[in-house]
Amino acid sequence: MVRMSYNEAQAAQRNYVCSACWGELDYRQDNPDDCRDVSVFCFSCKDQTPGFVSRKHAEWEAGESARLYEIAKRALRDSLPWLRRPPLNLTQEQIMRQLGY
């Protein structure tokens, strides 16, 4: 949980996500009389929120992870049979036989 002003908290919620889980941020004003004392935290991590990263960075990392996943899946397709797509022209009997029935 990080303390900042109300305006900074609104900007943080709009432009940043949790650095641990990339979850959405929220804020609460602990003292209604003081707009300079607002707590910013992650919905999931709550009081254990370690910090923030930019939303743009988290989106880039997620895209990069998806791209690397597809590369790895193609590379391992021959080694790991469950990554291969089954032929689409199998009969019901052939499918049942492959399933062990």
The 8 nearest C-alpha neighbors of each residue, nearest first, counted from 0:
[[1, 40, 46, 48, 39, 38, 47, 2],
 [2, 0, 39, 38, 3, 40, 50, 48],
 [1, 3, 38, 37, 36, 39, 0, 4],
 [4, 2, 37, 36, 35, 7, 8, 38],
 [3, 5, 35, 7, 6, 37, 36, 34],
 [4, 6, 8, 34, 7, 37, 35, 9],
 [7, 5, 9, 8, 4, 10, 3, 34],
 [6, 8, 10, 4, 9, 5, 11, 3],
 [9, 7, 11, 5, 6, 10, 4, 12],
 [10, 8, 12, 6, 11, 7, 13, 5],
 [9, 11, 7, 13, 8, 12, 14, 6],
 [12, 10, 8, 15, 14, 13, 9, 7],
 [11, 13, 24, 9, 10, 14, 15, 8],
 [12, 14, 10, 11, 15, 9, 24, 54],
 [15, 13, 11, 54, 12, 53, 10, 16],
 [16, 14, 53, 54, 11, 52, 12, 51],
 [15, 17, 21, 23, 51, 22, 54, 52],
 [18, 16, 21, 51, 22, 19, 20, 41],
 [17, 19, 51, 52, 50, 21, 20, 16],
 [18, 20, 17, 21, 49, 48, 50, 22],
 [21, 19, 22, 17, 18, 43, 44, 16],
 [22, 20, 17, 16, 18, 19, 57, 23],
 [23, 21, 17, 20, 16, 41, 24, 43],
 [22, 24, 16, 41, 42, 17, 21, 25],
 [25, 23, 41, 12, 40, 16, 42, 22],
 [24, 26, 40, 39, 41, 12, 42, 23],
 [27, 25, 39, 38, 40, 8, 37, 28],
 [28, 26, 38, 37, 29, 39, 25, 40],
 [27, 29, 37, 30, 31, 38, 36, 26],
 [30, 28, 27, 37, 31, 36, 38, 33],
 [29, 31, 32, 33, 28, 36, 34, 37],
 [32, 30, 33, 28, 29, 34, 36, 37],
 [31, 33, 30, 34, 29, 28, 36, 35],
 [32, 34, 35, 30, 31, 36, 28, 29],
 [35, 33, 5, 36, 4, 32, 37, 31],
 [36, 34, 4, 33, 5, 3, 37, 2],
 [35, 37, 34, 4, 3, 33, 2, 28],
 [38, 36, 28, 3, 2, 4, 27, 5],
 [39, 37, 2, 26, 27, 1, 0, 28],
 [40, 38, 26, 1, 0, 25, 2, 8],
 [41, 39, 0, 25, 24, 45, 48, 26],
 [40, 42, 24, 44, 45, 43, 17, 48],
 [43, 41, 45, 44, 24, 23, 25, 40],
 [44, 42, 41, 45, 22, 20, 23, 48],
 [43, 45, 48, 41, 47, 42, 46, 40],
 [46, 44, 41, 47, 42, 43, 40, 48],
 [45, 47, 0, 48, 44, 40, 41, 49],
 [48, 46, 44, 45, 49, 0, 40, 41],
 [47, 49, 44, 0, 46, 50, 40, 41],
 [50, 48, 47, 18, 19, 0, 51, 17],
 [51, 49, 18, 48, 17, 52, 1, 0],
 [50, 52, 18, 17, 16, 15, 53, 49],
 [53, 51, 18, 15, 16, 17, 54, 56],
 [52, 54, 15, 56, 55, 14, 16, 57],
 [53, 55, 15, 57, 56, 14, 16, 58],
 [54, 56, 58, 53, 57, 59, 14, 15],
 [57, 55, 59, 53, 58, 54, 60, 52],
 [58, 56, 60, 54, 59, 55, 61, 53],
 [59, 57, 61, 55, 56, 60, 54, 62],
 [58, 60, 56, 62, 57, 61, 63, 55],
 [61, 59, 63, 57, 62, 58, 64, 56],
 [62, 60, 64, 58, 63, 59, 57, 65],
 [63, 61, 65, 59, 60, 64, 66, 58],
 [62, 64, 60, 66, 65, 61, 59, 67],
 [65, 63, 61, 67, 66, 62, 68, 60],
 [66, 64, 68, 62, 63, 67, 61, 69],
 [65, 67, 63, 69, 68, 64, 62, 70],
 [68, 66, 70, 64, 69, 65, 71, 63],
 [67, 69, 65, 71, 66, 70, 72, 64],
 [68, 70, 72, 66, 67, 71, 73, 65],
 [71, 69, 67, 73, 68, 72, 74, 66],
 [72, 70, 74, 68, 73, 69, 75, 67],
 [71, 73, 69, 75, 74, 70, 76, 68],
 [74, 72, 76, 70, 71, 75, 69, 77],
 [73, 75, 71, 72, 76, 70, 77, 78],
 [76, 74, 78, 72, 73, 77, 79, 71],
 [75, 77, 82, 73, 79, 78, 83, 74],
 [78, 76, 75, 79, 80, 83, 74, 82],
 [79, 77, 75, 76, 80, 74, 82, 81],
 [78, 80, 76, 81, 77, 82, 75, 83],
 [79, 81, 82, 83, 78, 77, 76, 84],
 [80, 82, 83, 79, 84, 76, 85, 78],
 [81, 83, 76, 80, 79, 84, 72, 75],
 [84, 82, 81, 80, 76, 85, 77, 79],
 [83, 85, 86, 82, 81, 87, 80, 76],
 [84, 86, 87, 83, 89, 88, 81, 82],
 [87, 85, 88, 89, 84, 83, 94, 90],
 [86, 88, 89, 85, 84, 90, 94, 91],
 [87, 89, 86, 90, 85, 91, 93, 94],
 [90, 88, 87, 93, 86, 94, 91, 92],
 [89, 91, 93, 92, 94, 88, 95, 87],
 [90, 92, 94, 93, 95, 89, 96, 88],
 [91, 93, 95, 90, 94, 96, 89, 97],
 [94, 92, 96, 90, 95, 91, 89, 97],
 [93, 95, 91, 97, 96, 92, 98, 90],
 [94, 96, 98, 92, 100, 97, 93, 91],
 [97, 95, 99, 93, 100, 98, 94, 92],
 [98, 96, 94, 99, 95, 93, 100, 92],
 [97, 99, 95, 96, 100, 94, 93, 92],
 [98, 100, 96, 97, 95, 94, 93, 92],
 [99, 96, 95, 98, 97, 94, 92, 93]]
